[in-house]
């Protein structure tokens, strides 16, 4: 897993690492799931189905 704080350079997390998060008073998105599936992204990148 990689932690990317506030759009900065990511840091790889290893087993046993701990992350402390405190309430800032504003909503925050911690995990963002892509709107497309892995296979849809792969199909687009490899141009499968295009002529």
N, C-alpha and C positions, 0 to 999 in steps of 0.2 A: 504494500500500500504506500502511496506517496501523499504527503501532506503539503498542500499549497496554501500558505497563509496570505490572505489579502492580495492574491494575484502575483505574489513574489515567487522567486525560484523555489521549486519543490524540494522536499526533503524526504528521502526514503525512510520508512518506519520499519524496524525489525521486531521480531518476536521479543516480548518483554518491554518494549518501549512504552512510555506512558505519555498521554497528551492531556493537559489541563485546559479546560475551557471555562471561562467565567461569563456571567450575565452582563451584557453591556446595555441592556434595555431596549435594543432594537432587534427586529426579526433578522435571522440569518439563515441562508441555505447551506447546510453542512454537506449534503450529498446531492449531486446532480446526475440524473439518469438521462442518457441520450433519448431523443424523441424517436429515433430510428433504431432498429435492431442491429446487432453486430453483422448479420448477414446482408441487410440492406446497405449498410455502409461498405462492406466488402464488395458487393455486386457493383456499386457505383464506382469504387476505386479501380476495380478490374475491368470495368466497362462490359460486364456480362450482359448479354441480351441486346447489345447495340449492333447496328450494322455498319 
